[in-house]
Amino acid sequence: CSDGLSDMINNKVITSILTSNKTLKQKGKALIDAANEAGGKDNITVVLVENNKEPQILEATKPVTVFKKNDEDKPHENAEREA
């Protein structure tokens, strides 16, 4: 949403509208109506997207360290100081 919405109504109101049993279109209209009723001092933009895909469960992995061939040939900073 734009600040025209978030500056006019608080997160509690936004959350109550978004968690209601209305359609996305009705929720969008309710958010805009609430901001206008609170004064509507700025342009109001609301974009709602429904994600109805099944959640994926991914396994966390450790990052893999990859050394480039050029990096192995270069002397380390500390090696120059020690010499």
Buried (B, 14 or more C-beta within 10 A) or exposed (E): BEEBBBBBBEEEBBEEBBEEEEEEEEBBBBBBEBBBEBEBEBEBEBEEEEEEEEEEEEEEEEEEEEEEEEEEEEEEEEEEEEE
